[in-house]
Amino acid sequence: MGTLTFLLGGVSSVPFCADTGADQTAMGRQHVEQLQQLDPLVTMWPLETSVENGTVDDQNVT
């Protein structure tokens, strides 16, 4: 089986892992920037507080 992808906003194909029951997900900056190039309505802004995600091996990343 190859890499799984989904079509984001009808304009950009983004790789993903099937949901394992995670409470949240994150998108890499490169995919956001790619989407911004395809759709000028997509914007980013700084968060008031950092978001911390846990990885599969129980490491925390921000």
PyMOL Python script that loads the backbone (N, CA, C, O; Angstrom):
from pymol import cmd

cmd.read_pdbstr("""\
ATOM      1  N   MET A   1       0.842  -1.168   0.000  1.00  0.00           N
ATOM      2  CA  MET A   1       0.000   0.000   0.000  1.00  0.00           C
ATOM      3  C   MET A   1       0.890   1.234   0.000  1.00  0.00           C
ATOM      4  O   MET A   1       1.883   1.279   0.726  1.00  0.00           O
ATOM      5  N   GLY A   2       0.549   2.235  -0.804  1.00  0.00           N
ATOM      6  CA  GLY A   2       1.318   3.472  -0.872  1.00  0.00           C
ATOM      7  C   GLY A   2       0.936   4.436   0.232  1.00  0.00           C
ATOM      8  O   GLY A   2       0.217   4.082   1.167  1.00  0.00           O
ATOM      9  N   THR A   3       1.417   5.638   0.115  1.00  0.00           N
ATOM     10  CA  THR A   3       1.106   6.691   1.077  1.00  0.00           C
ATOM     11  C   THR A   3      -0.349   7.112   0.936  1.00  0.00           C
ATOM     12  O   THR A   3      -0.833   7.339  -0.173  1.00  0.00           O
ATOM     13  N   LEU A   4      -1.041   7.214   2.064  1.00  0.00           N
ATOM     14  CA  LEU A   4      -2.421   7.682   2.052  1.00  0.00           C
ATOM     15  C   LEU A   4      -2.434   9.202   1.989  1.00  0.00           C
ATOM     16  O   LEU A   4      -1.630   9.861   2.649  1.00  0.00           O
ATOM     17  N   THR A   5      -3.345   9.759   1.198  1.00  0.00           N
ATOM     18  CA  THR A   5      -3.478  11.210   1.096  1.00  0.00           C
ATOM     19  C   THR A   5      -4.949  11.592   1.142  1.00  0.00           C
ATOM     20  O   THR A   5      -5.824  10.758   0.911  1.00  0.00           O
ATOM     21  N   PHE A   6      -5.211  12.845   1.439  1.00  0.00           N
ATOM     22  CA  PHE A   6      -6.560  13.377   1.311  1.00  0.00           C
ATOM     23  C   PHE A   6      -6.470  14.708   0.588  1.00  0.00           C
ATOM     24  O   PHE A   6      -5.433  15.371   0.601  1.00  0.00           O
ATOM     25  N   LEU A   7      -7.574  15.087  -0.045  1.00  0.00           N
ATOM     26  CA  LEU A   7      -7.616  16.322  -0.813  1.00  0.00           C
ATOM     27  C   LEU A   7      -8.089  17.434   0.106  1.00  0.00           C
ATOM     28  O   LEU A   7      -9.241  17.431   0.538  1.00  0.00           O
ATOM     29  N   LEU A   8      -7.227  18.375   0.408  1.00  0.00           N
ATOM     30  CA  LEU A   8      -7.507  19.449   1.347  1.00  0.00           C
ATOM     31  C   LEU A   8      -8.038  20.666   0.604  1.00  0.00           C
ATOM     32  O   LEU A   8      -7.362  21.224  -0.261  1.00  0.00           O
ATOM     33  N   GLY A   9      -9.233  21.062   0.945  1.00  0.00           N
ATOM     34  CA  GLY A   9      -9.830  22.240   0.323  1.00  0.00           C
ATOM     35  C   GLY A   9     -10.079  22.070  -1.160  1.00  0.00           C
ATOM     36  O   GLY A   9     -10.285  23.050  -1.877  1.00  0.00           O
ATOM     37  N   GLY A  10     -10.061  20.834  -1.621  1.00  0.00           N
ATOM     38  CA  GLY A  10     -10.284  20.575  -3.039  1.00  0.00           C
ATOM     39  C   GLY A  10      -9.127  20.996  -3.923  1.00  0.00           C
ATOM     40  O   GLY A  10      -9.253  20.980  -5.148  1.00  0.00           O
ATOM     41  N   VAL A  11      -7.984  21.380  -3.320  1.00  0.00           N
ATOM     42  CA  VAL A  11      -6.889  21.896  -4.132  1.00  0.00           C
ATOM     43  C   VAL A  11      -5.522  21.281  -3.847  1.00  0.00           C
ATOM     44  O   VAL A  11      -4.631  21.374  -4.690  1.00  0.00           O
ATOM     45  N   SER A  12      -5.330  20.663  -2.701  1.00  0.00           N
ATOM     46  CA  SER A  12      -3.995  20.184  -2.343  1.00  0.00           C
ATOM     47  C   SER A  12      -4.071  18.791  -1.739  1.00  0.00           C
ATOM     48  O   SER A  12      -4.846  18.555  -0.812  1.00  0.00           O
ATOM     49  N   SER A  13      -3.275  17.873  -2.257  1.00  0.00           N
ATOM     50  CA  SER A  13      -3.227  16.514  -1.744  1.00  0.00           C
ATOM     51  C   SER A  13      -2.191  16.446  -0.627  1.00  0.00           C
ATOM     52  O   SER A  13      -1.022  16.770  -0.834  1.00  0.00           O
ATOM     53  N   VAL A  14      -2.635  16.018   0.572  1.00  0.00           N
ATOM     54  CA  VAL A  14      -1.784  16.019   1.762  1.00  0.00           C
ATOM     55  C   VAL A  14      -1.701  14.603   2.320  1.00  0.00           C
ATOM     56  O   VAL A  14      -2.731  13.947   2.469  1.00  0.00           O
ATOM     57  N   PRO A  15      -0.482  14.108   2.637  1.00  0.00           N
ATOM     58  CA  PRO A  15      -0.360  12.765   3.218  1.00  0.00           C
ATOM     59  C   PRO A  15      -0.917  12.730   4.638  1.00  0.00           C
ATOM     60  O   PRO A  15      -0.892  13.736   5.348  1.00  0.00           O
ATOM     61  N   PHE A  16      -1.417  11.568   5.045  1.00  0.00           N
ATOM     62  CA  PHE A  16      -1.922  11.427   6.406  1.00  0.00           C
ATOM     63  C   PHE A  16      -1.792   9.993   6.873  1.00  0.00           C
ATOM     64  O   PHE A  16      -1.625   9.074   6.072  1.00  0.00           O
ATOM     65  N   CYS A  17      -1.872   9.817   8.186  1.00  0.00           N
ATOM     66  CA  CYS A  17      -1.946   8.498   8.806  1.00  0.00           C
ATOM     67  C   CYS A  17      -3.381   8.314   9.259  1.00  0.00           C
ATOM     68  O   CYS A  17      -4.005   9.245   9.769  1.00  0.00           O
ATOM     69  N   ALA A  18      -3.899   7.117   9.074  1.00  0.00           N
ATOM     70  CA  ALA A  18      -5.274   6.851   9.493  1.00  0.00           C
ATOM     71  C   ALA A  18      -5.435   7.156  10.979  1.00  0.00           C
ATOM     72  O   ALA A  18      -4.516   6.928  11.766  1.00  0.00           O
ATOM     73  N   ASP A  19      -6.595   7.670  11.359  1.00  0.00           N
ATOM     74  CA  ASP A  19      -6.862   8.072  12.742  1.00  0.00           C
ATOM     75  C   ASP A  19      -6.714   6.896  13.691  1.00  0.00           C
ATOM     76  O   ASP A  19      -7.260   5.816  13.468  1.00  0.00           O
ATOM     77  N   THR A  20      -5.966   7.132  14.745  1.00  0.00           N
ATOM     78  CA  THR A  20      -5.763   6.102  15.761  1.00  0.00           C
ATOM     79  C   THR A  20      -6.460   6.476  17.058  1.00  0.00           C
ATOM     80  O   THR A  20      -6.151   5.922  18.113  1.00  0.00           O
ATOM     81  N   GLY A  21      -7.392   7.407  16.987  1.00  0.00           N
ATOM     82  CA  GLY A  21      -8.085   7.867  18.180  1.00  0.00           C
ATOM     83  C   GLY A  21      -7.437   9.087  18.800  1.00  0.00           C
ATOM     84  O   GLY A  21      -7.746   9.439  19.939  1.00  0.00           O
ATOM     85  N   ALA A  22      -6.545   9.739  18.073  1.00  0.00           N
ATOM     86  CA  ALA A  22      -5.883  10.937  18.589  1.00  0.00           C
ATOM     87  C   ALA A  22      -6.906  12.036  18.851  1.00  0.00           C
ATOM     88  O   ALA A  22      -7.912  12.143  18.150  1.00  0.00           O
ATOM     89  N   ASP A  23      -6.641  12.845  19.860  1.00  0.00           N
ATOM     90  CA  ASP A  23      -7.527  13.952  20.206  1.00  0.00           C
ATOM     91  C   ASP A  23      -7.342  15.158  19.299  1.00  0.00           C
ATOM     92  O   ASP A  23      -8.249  15.979  19.163  1.00  0.00           O
ATOM     93  N   GLN A  24      -6.182  15.270  18.682  1.00  0.00           N
ATOM     94  CA  GLN A  24      -5.899  16.404  17.815  1.00  0.00           C
ATOM     95  C   GLN A  24      -4.874  15.991  16.769  1.00  0.00           C
ATOM     96  O   GLN A  24      -4.265  14.926  16.863  1.00  0.00           O
ATOM     97  N   THR A  25      -4.696  16.837  15.786  1.00  0.00           N
ATOM     98  CA  THR A  25      -3.699  16.590  14.758  1.00  0.00           C
ATOM     99  C   THR A  25      -3.025  17.903  14.407  1.00  0.00           C
ATOM    100  O   THR A  25      -3.502  18.969  14.795  1.00  0.00           O
ATOM    101  N   ALA A  26      -1.944  17.838  13.693  1.00  0.00           N
ATOM    102  CA  ALA A  26      -1.220  19.040  13.295  1.00  0.00           C
ATOM    103  C   ALA A  26      -0.826  18.917  11.833  1.00  0.00           C
ATOM    104  O   ALA A  26      -0.648  17.816  11.312  1.00  0.00           O
ATOM    105  N   MET A  27      -0.694  20.060  11.184  1.00  0.00           N
ATOM    106  CA  MET A  27      -0.290  20.094   9.786  1.00  0.00           C
ATOM    107  C   MET A  27       1.059  20.791   9.707  1.00  0.00           C
ATOM    108  O   MET A  27       1.267  21.830  10.335  1.00  0.00           O
ATOM    109  N   GLY A  28       1.971  20.220   8.939  1.00  0.00           N
ATOM    110  CA  GLY A  28       3.287  20.818   8.778  1.00  0.00           C
ATOM    111  C   GLY A  28       3.231  22.129   8.014  1.00  0.00           C
ATOM    112  O   GLY A  28       2.362  22.335   7.166  1.00  0.00           O
ATOM    113  N   ARG A  29       4.168  23.007   8.325  1.00  0.00           N
ATOM    114  CA  ARG A  29       4.221  24.328   7.686  1.00  0.00           C
ATOM    115  C   ARG A  29       4.303  24.214   6.165  1.00  0.00           C
ATOM    116  O   ARG A  29       3.695  25.015   5.455  1.00  0.00           O
ATOM    117  N   GLN A  30       5.053  23.223   5.653  1.00  0.00           N
ATOM    118  CA  GLN A  30       5.198  23.108   4.196  1.00  0.00           C
ATOM    119  C   GLN A  30       3.855  22.872   3.518  1.00  0.00           C
ATOM    120  O   GLN A  30       3.631  23.361   2.411  1.00  0.00           O
ATOM    121  N   HIS A  31       2.956  22.129   4.166  1.00  0.00           N
ATOM    122  CA  HIS A  31       1.652  21.892   3.563  1.00  0.00           C
ATOM    123  C   HIS A  31       0.758  23.124   3.660  1.00  0.00           C
ATOM    124  O   HIS A  31      -0.033  23.393   2.756  1.00  0.00           O
ATOM    125  N   VAL A  32       0.881  23.866   4.746  1.00  0.00           N
ATOM    126  CA  VAL A  32       0.120  25.113   4.864  1.00  0.00           C
ATOM    127  C   VAL A  32       0.584  26.097   3.797  1.00  0.00           C
ATOM    128  O   VAL A  32      -0.239  26.734   3.140  1.00  0.00           O
ATOM    129  N   GLU A  33       1.887  26.224   3.623  1.00  0.00           N
ATOM    130  CA  GLU A  33       2.416  27.146   2.620  1.00  0.00           C
ATOM    131  C   GLU A  33       2.005  26.731   1.214  1.00  0.00           C
ATOM    132  O   GLU A  33       1.708  27.584   0.379  1.00  0.00           O
ATOM    133  N   GLN A  34       1.985  25.426   0.946  1.00  0.00           N
ATOM    134  CA  GLN A  34       1.535  24.933  -0.357  1.00  0.00           C
ATOM    135  C   GLN A  34       0.068  25.291  -0.569  1.00  0.00           C
ATOM    136  O   GLN A  34      -0.316  25.720  -1.657  1.00  0.00           O
ATOM    137  N   LEU A  35      -0.743  25.120   0.454  1.00  0.00           N
ATOM    138  CA  LEU A  35      -2.159  25.447   0.359  1.00  0.00           C
ATOM    139  C   LEU A  35      -2.353  26.951   0.167  1.00  0.00           C
ATOM    140  O   LEU A  35      -3.240  27.364  -0.579  1.00  0.00           O
ATOM    141  N   GLN A  36      -1.544  27.767   0.825  1.00  0.00           N
ATOM    142  CA  GLN A  36      -1.634  29.217   0.667  1.00  0.00           C
ATOM    143  C   GLN A  36      -1.338  29.639  -0.769  1.00  0.00           C
ATOM    144  O   GLN A  36      -1.950  30.578  -1.279  1.00  0.00           O
ATOM    145  N   GLN A  37      -0.409  28.954  -1.418  1.00  0.00           N
ATOM    146  CA  GLN A  37      -0.096  29.271  -2.810  1.00  0.00           C
ATOM    147  C   GLN A  37      -1.268  28.947  -3.726  1.00  0.00           C
ATOM    148  O   GLN A  37      -1.471  29.615  -4.740  1.00  0.00           O
ATOM    149  N   LEU A  38      -2.037  27.924  -3.371  1.00  0.00           N
ATOM    150  CA  LEU A  38      -3.167  27.508  -4.194  1.00  0.00           C
ATOM    151  C   LEU A  38      -4.449  28.271  -3.875  1.00  0.00           C
ATOM    152  O   LEU A  38      -5.328  28.395  -4.728  1.00  0.00           O
ATOM    153  N   ASP A  39      -4.558  28.780  -2.651  1.00  0.00           N
ATOM    154  CA  ASP A  39      -5.774  29.482  -2.228  1.00  0.00           C
ATOM    155  C   ASP A  39      -5.389  30.679  -1.366  1.00  0.00           C
ATOM    156  O   ASP A  39      -4.994  30.499  -0.214  1.00  0.00           O
ATOM    157  N   PRO A  40      -5.495  31.898  -1.898  1.00  0.00           N
ATOM    158  CA  PRO A  40      -5.076  33.090  -1.156  1.00  0.00           C
ATOM    159  C   PRO A  40      -5.918  33.385   0.089  1.00  0.00           C
ATOM    160  O   PRO A  40      -5.537  34.241   0.888  1.00  0.00           O
ATOM    161  N   LEU A  41      -7.032  32.711   0.271  1.00  0.00           N
ATOM    162  CA  LEU A  41      -7.860  32.928   1.456  1.00  0.00           C
ATOM    163  C   LEU A  41      -7.329  32.195   2.687  1.00  0.00           C
ATOM    164  O   LEU A  41      -7.770  32.466   3.804  1.00  0.00           O
ATOM    165  N   VAL A  42      -6.389  31.273   2.493  1.00  0.00           N
ATOM    166  CA  VAL A  42      -5.801  30.538   3.614  1.00  0.00           C
ATOM    167  C   VAL A  42      -4.774  31.440   4.294  1.00  0.00           C
ATOM    168  O   VAL A  42      -3.859  31.950   3.647  1.00  0.00           O
ATOM    169  N   THR A  43      -4.933  31.632   5.601  1.00  0.00           N
ATOM    170  CA  THR A  43      -4.008  32.484   6.345  1.00  0.00           C
ATOM    171  C   THR A  43      -3.506  31.765   7.593  1.00  0.00           C
ATOM    172  O   THR A  43      -4.152  30.843   8.093  1.00  0.00           O
ATOM    173  N   MET A  44      -2.351  32.195   8.090  1.00  0.00           N
ATOM    174  CA  MET A  44      -1.805  31.695   9.353  1.00  0.00           C
ATOM    175  C   MET A  44      -1.638  32.881  10.281  1.00  0.00           C
ATOM    176  O   MET A  44      -1.443  34.013   9.837  1.00  0.00           O
ATOM    177  N   TRP A  45      -1.716  32.609  11.571  1.00  0.00           N
ATOM    178  CA  TRP A  45      -1.430  33.636  12.562  1.00  0.00           C
ATOM    179  C   TRP A  45      -0.848  32.960  13.792  1.00  0.00           C
ATOM    180  O   TRP A  45      -1.097  31.779  14.031  1.00  0.00           O
ATOM    181  N   PRO A  46      -0.072  33.704  14.575  1.00  0.00           N
ATOM    182  CA  PRO A  46       0.549  33.118  15.766  1.00  0.00           C
ATOM    183  C   PRO A  46      -0.503  32.729  16.805  1.00  0.00           C
ATOM    184  O   PRO A  46      -1.509  33.417  16.975  1.00  0.00           O
ATOM    185  N   LEU A  47      -0.258  31.631  17.487  1.00  0.00           N
ATOM    186  CA  LEU A  47      -1.129  31.214  18.578  1.00  0.00           C
ATOM    187  C   LEU A  47      -0.732  31.960  19.847  1.00  0.00           C
ATOM    188  O   LEU A  47       0.431  32.321  20.028  1.00  0.00           O
ATOM    189  N   GLU A  48      -1.703  32.186  20.717  1.00  0.00           N
ATOM    190  CA  GLU A  48      -1.402  32.852  21.983  1.00  0.00           C
ATOM    191  C   GLU A  48      -0.557  31.953  22.885  1.00  0.00           C
ATOM    192  O   GLU A  48       0.298  32.436  23.627  1.00  0.00           O
ATOM    193  N   THR A  49      -0.801  30.656  22.818  1.00  0.00           N
ATOM    194  CA  THR A  49      -0.004  29.691  23.571  1.00  0.00           C
ATOM    195  C   THR A  49       0.408  28.566  22.630  1.00  0.00           C
ATOM    196  O   THR A  49      -0.320  28.233  21.694  1.00  0.00           O
ATOM    197  N   SER A  50       1.567  27.989  22.879  1.00  0.00           N
ATOM    198  CA  SER A  50       2.059  26.890  22.045  1.00  0.00           C
ATOM    199  C   SER A  50       1.175  25.659  22.202  1.00  0.00           C
ATOM    200  O   SER A  50       0.593  25.422  23.260  1.00  0.00           O
ATOM    201  N   VAL A  51       1.089  24.892  21.141  1.00  0.00           N
ATOM    202  CA  VAL A  51       0.370  23.620  21.165  1.00  0.00           C
ATOM    203  C   VAL A  51       1.406  22.519  21.306  1.00  0.00           C
ATOM    204  O   VAL A  51       2.376  22.476  20.548  1.00  0.00           O
ATOM    205  N   GLU A  52       1.210  21.639  22.260  1.00  0.00           N
ATOM    206  CA  GLU A  52       2.137  20.534  22.471  1.00  0.00           C
ATOM    207  C   GLU A  52       1.467  19.245  22.027  1.00  0.00           C
ATOM    208  O   GLU A  52       0.363  18.927  22.469  1.00  0.00           O
ATOM    209  N   ASN A  53       2.133  18.507  21.157  1.00  0.00           N
ATOM    210  CA  ASN A  53       1.617  17.229  20.665  1.00  0.00           C
ATOM    211  C   ASN A  53       2.524  16.103  21.127  1.00  0.00           C
ATOM    212  O   ASN A  53       3.736  16.280  21.242  1.00  0.00           O
ATOM    213  N   GLY A  54       1.936  14.945  21.391  1.00  0.00           N
ATOM    214  CA  GLY A  54       2.706  13.759  21.729  1.00  0.00           C
ATOM    215  C   GLY A  54       2.906  12.905  20.494  1.00  0.00           C
ATOM    216  O   GLY A  54       1.990  12.754  19.685  1.00  0.00           O
ATOM    217  N   THR A  55       4.096  12.348  20.343  1.00  0.00           N
ATOM    218  CA  THR A  55       4.385  11.484  19.208  1.00  0.00           C
ATOM    219  C   THR A  55       4.124  10.029  19.581  1.00  0.00           C
ATOM    220  O   THR A  55       3.787   9.721  20.724  1.00  0.00           O
ATOM    221  N   VAL A  56       4.282   9.151  18.617  1.00  0.00           N
ATOM    222  CA  VAL A  56       4.013   7.734  18.831  1.00  0.00           C
ATOM    223  C   VAL A  56       4.898   7.155  19.932  1.00  0.00           C
ATOM    224  O   VAL A  56       4.471   6.279  20.685  1.00  0.00           O
ATOM    225  N   ASP A  57       6.125   7.647  20.020  1.00  0.00           N
ATOM    226  CA  ASP A  57       7.042   7.126  21.046  1.00  0.00           C
ATOM    227  C   ASP A  57       7.032   7.982  22.322  1.00  0.00           C
ATOM    228  O   ASP A  57       8.017   8.022  23.060  1.00  0.00           O
ATOM    229  N   ASP A  58       5.918   8.656  22.566  1.00  0.00           N
ATOM    230  CA  ASP A  58       5.691   9.444  23.786  1.00  0.00           C
ATOM    231  C   ASP A  58       6.626  10.635  23.959  1.00  0.00           C
ATOM    232  O   ASP A  58       6.867  11.069  25.086  1.00  0.00           O
ATOM    233  N   GLN A  59       7.150  11.163  22.874  1.00  0.00           N
ATOM    234  CA  GLN A  59       7.928  12.401  22.926  1.00  0.00           C
ATOM    235  C   GLN A  59       6.963  13.573  22.730  1.00  0.00           C
ATOM    236  O   GLN A  59       6.004  13.458  21.967  1.00  0.00           O
ATOM    237  N   ASN A  60       7.200  14.683  23.399  1.00  0.00           N
ATOM    238  CA  ASN A  60       6.379  15.872  23.212  1.00  0.00           C
ATOM    239  C   ASN A  60       7.079  16.837  22.274  1.00  0.00           C
ATOM    240  O   ASN A  60       8.278  17.081  22.406  1.00  0.00           O
ATOM    241  N   VAL A  61       6.336  17.383  21.330  1.00  0.00           N
ATOM    242  CA  VAL A  61       6.862  18.371  20.393  1.00  0.00           C
ATOM    243  C   VAL A  61       5.926  19.572  20.388  1.00  0.00           C
ATOM    244  O   VAL A  61       4.722  19.429  20.600  1.00  0.00           O
ATOM    245  N   THR A  62       6.486  20.763  20.143  1.00  0.00           N
ATOM    246  CA  THR A  62       5.669  21.977  20.077  1.00  0.00           C
ATOM    247  C   THR A  62       5.712  22.556  18.695  1.00  0.00           C
ATOM    248  O   THR A  62       5.085  23.584  18.436  1.00  0.00           O
TER     249      THR A  62
END
""", "prot")
cmd.dss("prot")
cmd.show_as("cartoon", "prot")
cmd.util.cbc("prot")
cmd.orient("prot")
